[in-house]
Amino acid sequence: MRNMILVLTLKPDEQALWDGRHAMVVALDDAETASLRGNMIAVHEFLQFNQRCLSTLQQTLETAGDAEGQIRKTLAMLMDPARKASGLQGETRALIGRAVFIGPSEAKGRVQ
């Protein structure tokens, strides 16, 4: 078994953030790190796009005109980005699923 020691040097204002909290540690190589960042950004952008599309659908339903055509067009615009975001989120879940959570310790002195 291999022991690993992680040391975080905290500024006084950062210490309060960590009091009583867990740290999440995930072993990632450079490609996985880039993928995780990219996936998080892409899913966030999809959710913003999704919100705009839903707003468009709501406005369409509240106004007269070719509601059915506009709804079909907006739904079609959502499908491919939704599939991509779902796939990216699956990859992100797989990476985050490897995380180790390190909880606050009550141990006094040096841990060996």
Secondary structure, DSSP 8 states (H G I E B T S, - for coil): -----------HHHHHHHTT--EEE----HHHHHHHHHHHHHHHHHHHHHHHHHHHHHHHHHS-SSHHHHHHHHHHHHHHHHHHHHHHHHHHHHHHTT-EEE------S---
